[in-house]
Amino acid sequence: MLNLQRRKRQRDTEKLSKELLKQEKQQKKQQEKEQKKQQERERKKQQNKERSALLAKERCKQYYENKKQKKMAAEAAAANLQLNGGASTSTVSFTMSSGLGLLINEEFHIDKDVPIIVMGDFNVDVKRN
């Protein structure tokens, strides 16, 4: 009878230790899984930051390029007007690549009596990765 009780306790102890080992393994797996998820979130967050910075840089570059184009067009129109004594009309068209259609209508003055109107139709395409 004592032998049976001892064996039963021993089996119960072994069973309990196996169960504890199993729980520890599951817990470790869960922690590793959570850690991987966190690393993936951090990686995506970093990628988004980098993309955002690149997009901001590109937008800034486009802005200054478009500003430069408008200025050059206005200067060309003004020069054309001066060369032809005010009798010339200049048509300017712009192409941008930022995803919006935009109509520009600006008036410049060389003299107080000579207005120059610059009009441009902007056709834009956006390409994102």
Backbone as a ProteinNet text record, in pm:
[ID]
protein_1_A
[PRIMARY]
MLNLQRRKRQRDTEKLSKELLKQEKQQKKQQEKEQKKQQERERKKQQNKERSALLAKERCKQYYENKKQKKMAAEAAAANLQLNGGASTSTVSFTMSSGLGLLINEEFHIDKDVPIIVMGDFNVDVKRN
[TERTIARY]
82	0	87.1	190.2	281.4	351.4	385.4	449.9	358.6	233.8	136.6	122.2	116.4	104.4	229.7	343.4	468.6	475.4	439.3	439.3	340.5	227.1	125.9	178.7	239.5	297.7	408.2	488.9	597.9	541.7	438.6	374.7	312.1	248.4	188.1	295.2	407.4	518	574	594.6	644.8	546.5	420.2	316.3	315	326.3	328	451.5	567	689.1	681.2	623.1	604.2	511.3	406.3	310.5	376.9	459.5	531.7	628.6	701.1	792.2	716.1	602.3	519.2	472.4	429.5	385.3	500.1	617.7	734.3	768.9	763.3	791.3	689.8	562.3	458	478	513	535.8	654	759.5	877.7	843.2	765.7	723.1	640.9	550.7	465.6	549.4	648.5	735.9	814.8	865.7	940	850.2	726.6	630.3	603	580.9	556.2	677.7	795.4	918.3	933.3	903.5	909.9	809.5	688.3	586.3	633.7	691.4	740.7	852.8	943.7	1053	998.1	897.7	836	768.4	698.8	636.3	741.3	851.5	959.3	1020.7	1038.3	1094.5	1002	872.3	775.4	769.5	776.7	774.9	894.7	1011.4	1133	1120.7	1066.4	1047.2	954.2	845.5	751.2	816.6	900.8	972.9	1060.3	1133.3	1222.6	1144.1	1032	948.2	893.8	848.1	792.6	897.1	1017.8	1126	1156	1158.6	1184.1	1073.1	947.6	835.1	839.7	871.8	881.3	991.9	1103.7	1216	1174.3	1104	1059.3	959.4	863.8	766.4	835.9	933.1	1008.6	1082.1	1144.9	1218.2	1122.7	1004.2	904.3	859.3	836.8	790.8	890	1017.6	1118.2	1141.3	1129.7	1141.3	1026.8	905.2	788.8	797.8	844.5	861.7	962.9	1071.9	1176.7	1120.7	1040.1	979.9	888.3	806.8	716.3	795	901.2	983.6	1048	1102	1165.8	1064.1	942.6	838.5	802	791.4	758.5	870.9	995	1109.3	1114.4	1085	1084.6	975.3	858.8	748.7	785.4	848.6	888.9	994.2	1091.3	1196.3	1136.9	1044.4	977.5	900.4	835.9	758.1	849	962.5	1056.2	1113.9	1147.4	1205.4	1108.6	983.3	883.8	804.2	849	782.8	643.8	616.9	487.1	380	412.8	310	305	380.8	389.5	303.4	250	176.3	251.1	272.1	347.6	256.2	261.4	184.3	282	255	346.2	269.2	327	262.5	361.7	311.8	395.1	350.8	443.5	409.5	476.6	397.3	449.9	421.8	483.9	447.9	424.1	306.2	271.4	129.6	54	-75.3	-195.8	-181.3	-294.1	-293.6	-410.6	-417.5	-425.6	-356.2	-348.4	-347.1	-424.8	-426.5	-363	-264.7	-194.4	-233.6	-265.4	-297.8	-234.5	-121.3	-49.8	-24.6	-22.6	1.3	127.8	217.9	342.3	345.8	416.4	428.3	575.3	611.8	747.3	748.9	659.8	635.3	500.1	470.9	339	227.5	258.5	156.6	150.4	248.7	255.5	234.2	112.1	90.4	127	181.6	211.5	133	53.2	-26.7	32.6	64.9	119.9	14.7	-24.8	-123.2	-59.8	-82.5	-26.8	-122.4	-129.8	-212.8	-120.3	-136.7	-46.9	-112.8	-47.6	-93.9	4.7	-49	41.4	8.9	114.4	99.7	174	114.5	181.8	219.6	342.8	388.1	444.7	383.9	432.4	466.6	566.7	608	523.3
-118.8	0	126.2	128.5	242.5	260.8	150.5	155.6	220.8	186.3	242.8	393.5	433.8	577.4	653.3	592.4	655.2	670.8	565	570.2	674.9	680.9	779.4	921.6	946.1	1078.8	1109.3	1009.5	1028.3	1061.7	988.4	1016.5	1155.7	1191	1324.6	1433.4	1409.2	1505.4	1517.5	1403.3	1404.4	1475.3	1444.6	1506.2	1658.4	1699.5	1842	1911.8	1846.7	1906.9	1915.6	1813.5	1818.1	1933.2	1947.2	2055.5	2192.7	2206.2	2332.3	2361.3	2259.1	2275.4	2318.4	2253.9	2286	2432.1	2474.7	2613.9	2712.1	2677.3	2764.2	2778.1	2665.4	2668.7	2756.5	2738.8	2819.3	2967.9	2996.5	3135	3194.8	3115.9	3161.5	3187.3	3094.7	3111.5	3239.2	3261.3	3380	3507.9	3506.6	3623	3649.1	3542.2	3556.8	3612.7	3563.1	3609.6	3759.5	3800.5	3941.6	4027.6	3974.7	4048	4067.6	3962.4	3972.8	4076.1	4072.8	4169.9	4311.7	4331.7	4464.3	4510	4418.5	4451.7	4488.8	4414.4	4442.5	4579.9	4611.9	4744	4854.5	4833.7	4933.1	4949.9	4837.2	4841.6	4919.7	4890.6	4960.5	5108.9	5138.4	5277.9	5352.9	5289.5	5350.1	5369.1	5268	5278.2	5394.8	5407	5516	5652.1	5660.6	5786.3	5820.7	5719.9	5741.7	5781.8	5711.7	5745.4	5887	5918.8	6051.3	6159.5	6135.7	6232.3	6246.4	6133.4	6138.7	6213.2	6186.3	6254.6	6404.6	6442	6584	6649.7	6581.3	6633.6	6650.3	6550.4	6555	6668.8	6683.9	6793.1	6928.8	6941.8	7066.6	7094.5	6991.8	7005	7048.2	6983.1	7017	7161.7	7201.8	7338	7439	7419.6	7514.4	7505.8	7386.6	7373.6	7446.7	7430.2	7496.4	7647.7	7689.7	7833.1	7890.9	7816.4	7858.4	7865.5	7764.7	7763.3	7883.6	7913.1	8028	8158	8170.3	8291.4	8305.1	8193.6	8197.1	8232.6	8179.2	8209.1	8357.4	8411.2	8553	8639.6	8600	8675.9	8668.2	8550.5	8534.1	8620.2	8621.4	8703.1	8850.9	8891	9031.1	9068.4	8980.4	9006.3	9013.4	8924	8921.1	9050.4	9096.1	9218.9	9338.6	9341	9452.2	9451.4	9332.4	9321.8	9368.3	9333.7	9365.2	9491.1	9568	9694.8	9679.9	9573.6	9557.8	9496.1	9455.5	9404.1	9252.3	9185.9	9039.8	8973.1	8858.6	8777	8645.3	8604	8481.2	8376.9	8254.8	8145.3	8049.9	8018.1	7933.5	7813	7693.8	7578.3	7508.5	7460.1	7395.5	7251.2	7166.9	7029.8	6999.9	6955.4	6919.5	6771.7	6714.4	6577	6565.6	6609.2	6589.5	6538.6	6510.8	6446.9	6536.9	6665.7	6757.3	6832.1	6873.8	6963.5	7104.3	7197.8	7331.4	7433.7	7539.3	7646.8	7769.1	7824.2	7942.1	8062.1	8169.8	8293.9	8404.8	8453.9	8555.6	8677.6	8792.6	8918.1	8981.9	9020.5	9086.7	9224.3	9317	9451.7	9486.4	9520.6	9569.5	9718.7	9789.6	9930.5	9937.2	10050.2	10060.8	10056.7	10084.2	10086	9957.3	9865.5	9746.7	9619.9	9568.1	9442.2	9322	9219.7	9094.5	8985.6	8913.4	8806.4	8673.2	8589.9	8457.2	8355	8272.6	8168.4	8034.3	7936.8	7804.7	7696.7	7590.8	7477.2	7367.9	7326	7226.9	7090	6995	6856.5	6775.8	6700.9	6638.1	6490.4	6408.2	6265.1	6233.7	6145.1	6103.3	5957.8	5926.1	5786.7	5756.9	5662.3	5622.8	5475.6	5440.9	5299.7	5228.2
0	0	0	79.8	84	-49.5	-111.1	-242.3	-346.5	-344	-437.7	-416.7	-291.8	-261.1	-306.1	-280.8	-320.7	-473.8	-545.2	-691.2	-743	-679.8	-720.6	-701.5	-585.9	-560.2	-661.5	-689.7	-785.6	-924.5	-966.9	-1096	-1097.7	-988.3	-978.1	-986.9	-920.5	-923	-1064.4	-1130.8	-1268.4	-1361.7	-1341.9	-1424.1	-1403.9	-1280	-1247.4	-1306.3	-1295.5	-1350.7	-1503.5	-1569.2	-1714.5	-1752.7	-1675.6	-1701.6	-1685.3	-1582.9	-1560.8	-1675.5	-1719.5	-1833.4	-1959.6	-1980.5	-2095.9	-2090.3	-1972.6	-1955.2	-1977.9	-1926.8	-1945.8	-2094.1	-2166.9	-2310.5	-2383.5	-2347.5	-2410.7	-2380.8	-2257.9	-2217.8	-2295.3	-2308	-2381.4	-2528.3	-2588.7	-2727.3	-2743	-2648.6	-2652.7	-2643	-2554.6	-2539.5	-2667.7	-2727.8	-2853.3	-2963.6	-2966.7	-3065.2	-3046.9	-2923.8	-2892.7	-2927.9	-2899	-2929.3	-3080.8	-3157.8	-3303.6	-3354.8	-3299.1	-3339.1	-3312	-3194.2	-3156.1	-3250	-3281.2	-3373.5	-3511.4	-3556.2	-3686.1	-3684.7	-3575	-3561.6	-3568	-3497.4	-3496.1	-3635.1	-3703.9	-3839.1	-3933.5	-3926.5	-4011.6	-3977.4	-3849.4	-3804.9	-3863.7	-3859.5	-3914.5	-4065.5	-4133.2	-4278.2	-4311.8	-4234.6	-4258.3	-4236.6	-4134.3	-4109.7	-4229.6	-4279.2	-4393	-4517.5	-4542.4	-4658.1	-4645.8	-4526.6	-4501.9	-4527.8	-4482.3	-4504.4	-4653.3	-4724.5	-4868.9	-4942.8	-4903	-4966.9	-4940.2	-4817.8	-4783.6	-4865.5	-4877.4	-4955.9	-5102.3	-5155.1	-5294.4	-5315.6	-5221.4	-5232	-5230.7	-5143.3	-5132.5	-5263.9	-5317	-5443.1	-5555	-5562.7	-5664.4	-5650.4	-5526.6	-5500.7	-5557.5	-5525.6	-5572.2	-5723.2	-5779.4	-5925	-5994.4	-5942.9	-6002.3	-5986.7	-5871	-5846.5	-5946.3	-5966.9	-6060.9	-6203.5	-6242	-6375.5	-6395.7	-6295.4	-6306.1	-6319.9	-6241.6	-6247.1	-6384.7	-6436.1	-6568	-6676	-6665.1	-6763.5	-6758.7	-6638.6	-6624.4	-6680.6	-6652.2	-6704.9	-6857.2	-6911.4	-7056.9	-7119.1	-7055.9	-7107.5	-7100.9	-6991	-6976.1	-7080.2	-7101	-7199.8	-7339.7	-7367.5	-7497.2	-7519.3	-7415	-7423.1	-7448.3	-7379.7	-7398.4	-7539.4	-7589.5	-7723.7	-7831	-7814.2	-7917	-7884.6	-7792.8	-7762.8	-7705.7	-7637.6	-7571.4	-7658	-7781.1	-7871.1	-7875.1	-7791.9	-7800.7	-7694.2	-7729	-7632.6	-7618.2	-7496.2	-7472.2	-7409.3	-7459.1	-7400.4	-7333.9	-7210.1	-7133.6	-7083.1	-7091.2	-7029.8	-6939.2	-6826.5	-6725.4	-6709	-6671.9	-6635.6	-6502.7	-6406.7	-6274.4	-6252.6	-6151.1	-6117	-5967.8	-5924.1	-5783.2	-5761.5	-5864.9	-5845	-5852.8	-5880	-5884.4	-6017.1	-6061.5	-6174.9	-6119	-6179.4	-6121.7	-6233.9	-6221.1	-6319.3	-6255.6	-6322.9	-6270.9	-6356.1	-6290.5	-6358.5	-6276.2	-6320.8	-6244.5	-6329.9	-6264.1	-6333.9	-6278.9	-6367.9	-6329.9	-6395.4	-6335.4	-6392.5	-6410.8	-6533.6	-6558.8	-6527.3	-6590.6	-6559.4	-6490.8	-6432.4	-6369.2	-6472.6	-6599.8	-6704.6	-6786.7	-6766.7	-6852.1	-6769	-6763.8	-6691	-6778.8	-6717.5	-6787.7	-6716.3	-6790.4	-6731.4	-6775.7	-6678.2	-6707	-6667.9	-6763.8	-6736.1	-6769.5	-6685.6	-6711.8	-6666.9	-6740.5	-6705.9	-6656.8	-6532.8	-6474.4	-6477.8	-6543.5	-6542.5	-6461.1	-6364.6	-6268.4	-6252.1	-6238	-6209	-6081.1	-6000.9	-5877.4	-5891.4	-5857.7	-5857.9	-5721.7	-5651.9	-5519.6	-5521.6	-5444	-5434.7	-5333.2
[MASK]
+++++++++++++++++++++++++++++++++++++++++++++++++++++++++++++++++++++++++++++++++++++++++++++++++++++++++++++++++++++++++++++++++

